Amino acid sequence: MNDLRNDDNALETIRQVEATGAKVHFIQADISRVDSLPAMVKEAVDTFGSLDILVNNAGVEINAPFWEVTEKQYDIVMDVNLKGMFFLTQAFVKYVKESGRTGVVVNNSSVHEELPFPNFTAYCASKGGMQMVMRNLAVELAPLGIRINNVAPGAIKTPINAELLSKPELLATLKNNISLQRLGEPEDVAAVIAFLASDDAKYVTGSTYYVDGGLTFHYTEQ
């Protein structure tokens, strides 16, 4: 497990993983720094003996009108969401290729790889880029025995949506655009990631799985 900070959130995640009886090893690193990524893969392999699955889960978003977005804000979003995913996947693929193994990559993308999101243009660009990287790598990496897919969450009850959850009027408007009329739980997303990482999905590559309660393609005449 990797995170930018070794803080209370990381410790709580470690506690929850260990409570299931599983072993967890924490690696503190900034995935936007490409030079740190091969060391992350090496530390994981040194700890567990091998590495089979990479889940690209890190993501940030910045709310700003397009005409006010700064270069720094743009770079933060793209460096974490797209560049970090690109080069961490590259480091993983190099390990898989050199070790003669097979592997699985699952990217935690967003419905906004497909769905417009005004005031979050950099975020949408990063997720749209993730979609095309995934599709391209599904073709390029298949001969190496590596599968890659995206999971595209909609509105999920996570800290990234804390502001939305605190505003009843905004929340009500959003729910009205979700076919299931509710926000998703983190477990809803995790279940699909687990499926794609498993052998149950051994013939699945190059796909995006929407976990959005029907948000992306919601349509009603009422």
N, C-alpha and C positions, 0 to 999 in steps of 0.2 A: 504494500500500500504506500502510495506516495502522496505527499501534500507539500504545499509551500511552507507551512509553519507546523512546528511541533507544539500545538497549543491544546486547549481543553477539548476542542472539537475532534482533533486527531486522537486524543486519548480516549474519548468516549467511543469513537468508531472502533478503536483497538479493543476496548472492553467488550463491545457488542460482538465482535468477531470471535474473540476468545471464549465468550459465553456459549457459543455453538459447539465448542470443542475443537475448532480449527486453529491452526497455527498462523500467526500474522507477523510480518516483519515490516517495520515502518522505515521508509526512506524519505528524508527531508531534502527536497530539491525543487528548483524552479524550472519547470519544463520549457519556459520561454528561452532558456539558455541552452543552446544546442550542444555546447561543449560538455554539459553535465549529463547528457542522456546516455551515452554508452556506459558510463559508470553506474547508472541506475540499473541497466540491464545486467551488468556484470555482478553487482551486489545481490540482485535477486537470484541469479544462477548460483552464486557462491553460497547463498543461504539455503536454498532448497534443492540444489543439485541440477535443476533443469527449469526451463520456463516454457510453458505451452500456450498461455493465453495472455493477451494484452487488452485491457479495457481502457480506452482513452476517455476519461470522465471529466477532466479539468475544463472549466469554462468560466468566462466572465462576460458581462454585458454592461454597457454604459448608455444611459438614457440622455440623448441630446438631439436637438434638431440638426438636420444634415448640415445647415449653413454655420453651425456653431462647433462642429466636431473639430477637435485639434489633432494635430499629427500625433501627439503623445497618446491621446485617447484611442485613436485608430490603431496605433502600434501595440498598445496593451492588449486590445481585443484580438487582433490578428496573431500576435506572437503567442498567446496562450491557446486560442481556439483552433488555429490552423497550422501555424508553424510548429508549435509544440507537438501537435498530433502527427504532423508529417514526419518530423525527424525522430520522434520517439518510436514511431512505427518503423522507420528506416533502421534504427538501431536493433529493434526486435527482429526484423527480417534478416539482417546480417547475421545475427546469432543463429536463427533457425537454419539459414542456408549453410553456414559454416559447420554446424553440428549435425547436419543431415537429418534433422527432425521435421515434423510438420507443425503447423501452428494456426491459431485463430486470433483475429483482431475484431473487436467490437467497439465502435465509436458511439459515444453518447452525443448525438447531434441535437436536433431540435426540429419541431414542425416548421421553423423559420428557415430551413434549407429549401422549403417550398413556398411557405406562406409569407406575404409581406408583413412588415412590422414597423410602421412609421416611427421615427425618432430612434431607431436601433439599426440603422443601415449598415454600420460596420459589423455588427453582430450577424445580420442576415448574410452579408458577404462572406463572413468566415464560415458559416454553416453551409452556404451554397458551395463554397470551395471544398468543404469536407465531403459533401455529397459526390462531387466529381472526382476527388482523390480516391474515395472508396470505390466508385465504379471503375475507374481506370486500373486500380490495384487488383480488383477482383479478376481482371483479365490477365494482368502482368504477373501476379503472384500464384495463380492457379497451378502452373507447372511445377512450382516449388512445394505444392501441397499446403498452401496457406489460404484460408478463407477469410474474407473481410466483409462486414455488414455494418449498417448504421441502425441505431435505435433513435427515433425522433419523438421525444416527449412533448406533450402539449403543456397545459397549465398543471403543474405538480406542486404539492405542498412542501416546498423546500425554502431555505433562507433566501434564495435568489428572488422569490416572490413575496418576501415579507411585507413590502410596501403595499402590494396589491391586496394581501390578506387582511391588512389593517383598514381598508377603505371599503365599507359595505356596498356603496353605490357602484364602484368600479367592479367589485366582485360579482354583483348581481348581473351587470351587463355582460361580463365575460361568461358566466354560467348560462346565460340565455343563448350564447353562440356555441355551446357545447351540447351535443346531442344527448349525452347522459346526464346533463344538468348538474355536474359536480366536478370538482378538481380531482386529479389523480393523487394517489399515494406513492411515495418512493418505492414501495414494494411492487407496485404495478409495473414500474420500469425495470426494476431489478429482475423480475421474473422473466421478462423477455430477453434481457441481457444473458441471464443464465441459460436460457434455451439456446440462443445463438452460439454460446460458447461450448455447448455440449455436443455430443455425437448425435443427439436427436436431430440436429440441424446440419448433419455432415454433407448434405447436398444443397445447402443454401449459401450462396455467396453473391455479392453485388447488389444486395437488396436493402431497402430502408423499411423498417417496421415502425409504423406510427402508433404511438401509445398516447392517445390524445382525447379519448372519449367521444370521438367524432368531430373534433374542432376543425380540422383542416378542410374537410369537405362537407361541412354542415350546410344543409340547405332546407329551408322551410318557406312556405308561402303565407304563413300566419304571422 
